[in-house]
Amino acid sequence: MTKTSSYDLVQFGVIGGGVMGEALLSRLIANDVYRPTEILVSDPQDQRREFLQRQYGVQVTNDNQTVFKVCPTVLLAIKPQSLPSMQAALEHPLNDFQDSQADAEPNPLLISIMAGVPLEKLETVFPGQSVVRAMPNTPATVGAGITAIAAGTLATDEHLKQARQIFQAVGQVVQVPESLMDAVTGLSGSGPGYVAIVIEALTDGGVAAGLPRNIAEKLALQTVLGTAQLLQEAGLHPAELKDRVTSPGGTTIAGITQLERQHLRAALIDAVVAARDRAQQLGS
Ligand SMILES: NC(=O)c1ccc[n+]([C@@H]2O[C@H](COP(=O)([O-])OP(=O)(O)OC[C@H]3O[C@@H](n4cnc5c(N)ncnc54)[C@H](OP(=O)(O)O)[C@@H]3O)[C@@H](O)[C@H]2O)c1
């Protein structure tokens, strides 16, 4: 089957032009992975489509079927609860999609970022399709995310390379077996929520210690950001940094003693495990 002529240039389809869809497409364009005209975004909202077209110069449609027909790589960026209605609307056209892709593109790829939707389910909805499941996190919206990817049964090394390239546009990428995706959700997926609380609490601590709130906020935020950057850039183990900043009988060890008394480590470990367990529950 030949591609619709106005979409001849299209290489990358995005189903769902929401927060994550926009974050990815904007960075893919900024990083020269795709040109705007090579991206086709499908979204039901007129205003959203108009915004994305105006802001980024991408092509837009309200017809998912067109995206599946013309794009060799499709990103599914809808909410998991929207999948059944999307599937119902596409049941018939998906057959066309498979036929057309089999004729037109040697390596069509579907990448899903829908939280909690397993590869087995995706491969049932899109039979015969190469699928990669991915779990980005919210800092991806500012290009500082980390995404875990897991390969479906038909995904090749080339597909994984392609998925990596796409998510590298919004941060770092790790590959895991799908069985570890819930653990990823518990750590990096939910982690921004934990770190936000830590920053808020440090700010409150600063206020309790006498600082004006606006100054305390700045100090807390940059301390977390700078510490993470230092660990990453210097390749330091966190324990090594902690040892370096704790002088005998000094201020930092006095603070750490309180954190240990209040079981900060155990609280964070429990948080990750509880979120992993909740992700497992939601997915079953
Ligand atoms: N945001 C994050 O930090 C994050 C992190 C990890 C994973 N994820 C995953 O990423 C996915 C998208 O999340 P998001 O935060 O970007 O959600 P979002 O902002 O709500 O974006 C989803 C977009 O898809 C549209 N949509 C709904 N049904 C559709 C359909 N049948 N065809 C085409 N478009 C449709 C929605 O339109 P309406 O608003 O009209 O429904 C909305 O514009 C979710 O599955 C989520 O689990 C998000």
The ligand as an SDF file (V2000), in Angstrom:
LIG
                    3D

 48 52  0  0  0  0  0  0  0  0999 V2000
    3.3180   12.2590   32.5670 N   0  0  0  0  0  0  0  0  0  0  0  0
    4.2890   11.4620   33.0330 C   0  0  0  0  0  0  0  0  0  0  0  0
    5.1880   11.8800   33.7630 O   0  0  0  0  0  0  0  0  0  0  0  0
    4.3380   10.0070   32.6500 C   0  0  0  0  0  0  0  0  0  0  0  0
    5.3850    9.2040   33.1230 C   0  0  0  0  0  0  0  0  0  0  0  0
    5.4330    7.8570   32.7280 C   0  0  0  0  0  0  0  0  0  0  0  0
    4.4720    7.3420   31.8880 C   0  0  0  0  0  0  0  0  0  0  0  0
    3.4510    8.1370   31.4790 N   0  0  0  0  0  0  0  0  0  0  0  0
    2.4290    7.5520   30.6230 C   0  0  0  0  0  0  0  0  0  0  0  0
    2.3110    8.3470   29.4700 O   0  0  0  0  0  0  0  0  0  0  0  0
    0.9840    8.2590   28.9910 C   0  0  0  0  0  0  0  0  0  0  0  0
    0.5010    9.6600   28.6940 C   0  0  0  0  0  0  0  0  0  0  0  0
    0.5400   10.4150   29.8870 O   0  0  0  0  0  0  0  0  0  0  0  0
    0.3680   11.9880   29.8460 P   0  0  0  0  0  0  0  0  0  0  0  0
    0.7140   12.4860   31.1890 O   0  0  0  0  0  0  0  0  0  0  0  0
    1.0540   12.5520   28.6410 O   0  0  0  0  0  0  0  0  0  0  0  0
   -1.2320   12.0770   29.6270 O   0  0  0  0  0  0  0  0  0  0  0  0
   -2.0870   13.2450   28.9890 P   0  0  0  0  0  0  0  0  0  0  0  0
   -1.4140   14.5590   29.1890 O   0  0  0  0  0  0  0  0  0  0  0  0
   -3.4940   13.0660   29.4710 O   0  0  0  0  0  0  0  0  0  0  0  0
   -2.0210   12.9310   27.4220 O   0  0  0  0  0  0  0  0  0  0  0  0
   -2.7850   11.9550   26.7950 C   0  0  0  0  0  0  0  0  0  0  0  0
   -3.3640   12.6020   25.5250 C   0  0  0  0  0  0  0  0  0  0  0  0
   -3.9440   11.5530   24.7270 O   0  0  0  0  0  0  0  0  0  0  0  0
   -5.2010   12.0240   24.2480 C   0  0  0  0  0  0  0  0  0  0  0  0
   -6.0370   10.8820   23.8900 N   0  0  0  0  0  0  0  0  0  0  0  0
   -6.9810   10.2360   24.6260 C   0  0  0  0  0  0  0  0  0  0  0  0
   -7.5480    9.2410   23.9110 N   0  0  0  0  0  0  0  0  0  0  0  0
   -6.9330    9.2410   22.6960 C   0  0  0  0  0  0  0  0  0  0  0  0
   -7.0660    8.4530   21.5380 C   0  0  0  0  0  0  0  0  0  0  0  0
   -7.9500    7.4400   21.4510 N   0  0  0  0  0  0  0  0  0  0  0  0
   -6.3050    8.7360   20.4680 N   0  0  0  0  0  0  0  0  0  0  0  0
   -5.4100    9.7520   20.5020 C   0  0  0  0  0  0  0  0  0  0  0  0
   -5.2310   10.5330   21.5920 N   0  0  0  0  0  0  0  0  0  0  0  0
   -5.9800   10.2910   22.6720 C   0  0  0  0  0  0  0  0  0  0  0  0
   -5.7250   12.8160   25.4240 C   0  0  0  0  0  0  0  0  0  0  0  0
   -6.8140   13.6140   25.0500 O   0  0  0  0  0  0  0  0  0  0  0  0
   -7.9810   13.8550   26.1620 P   0  0  0  0  0  0  0  0  0  0  0  0
   -7.3600   14.7180   27.2010 O   0  0  0  0  0  0  0  0  0  0  0  0
   -9.0620   14.5160   25.3840 O   0  0  0  0  0  0  0  0  0  0  0  0
   -8.3700   12.5000   26.6950 O   0  0  0  0  0  0  0  0  0  0  0  0
   -4.4830   13.5950   25.8440 C   0  0  0  0  0  0  0  0  0  0  0  0
   -4.3190   14.7680   25.0630 O   0  0  0  0  0  0  0  0  0  0  0  0
    0.1590    7.5540   30.0660 C   0  0  0  0  0  0  0  0  0  0  0  0
   -0.1450    6.2420   29.6410 O   0  0  0  0  0  0  0  0  0  0  0  0
    1.0490    7.5330   31.2570 C   0  0  0  0  0  0  0  0  0  0  0  0
    0.8700    6.3400   32.0030 O   0  0  0  0  0  0  0  0  0  0  0  0
    3.3610    9.4590   31.8260 C   0  0  0  0  0  0  0  0  0  0  0  0
  1  2  1  0
  2  3  2  0
  2  4  1  0
  4  5  1  0
  4 48  2  0
  5  6  2  0
  6  7  1  0
  7  8  2  0
  8  9  1  0
  8 48  1  0
  9 10  1  0
  9 46  1  0
 10 11  1  0
 11 12  1  0
 11 44  1  0
 12 13  1  0
 13 14  1  0
 14 15  2  0
 14 16  1  0
 14 17  1  0
 17 18  1  0
 18 19  2  0
 18 20  1  0
 18 21  1  0
 21 22  1  0
 22 23  1  0
 23 24  1  0
 23 42  1  0
 24 25  1  0
 25 26  1  0
 25 36  1  0
 26 27  1  0
 26 35  1  0
 27 28  2  0
 28 29  1  0
 29 30  1  0
 29 35  2  0
 30 31  1  0
 30 32  2  0
 32 33  1  0
 33 34  2  0
 34 35  1  0
 36 37  1  0
 36 42  1  0
 37 38  1  0
 38 39  2  0
 38 40  1  0
 38 41  1  0
 42 43  1  0
 44 45  1  0
 44 46  1  0
 46 47  1  0
M  CHG  2   8   1  16  -1
M  END
$$$$
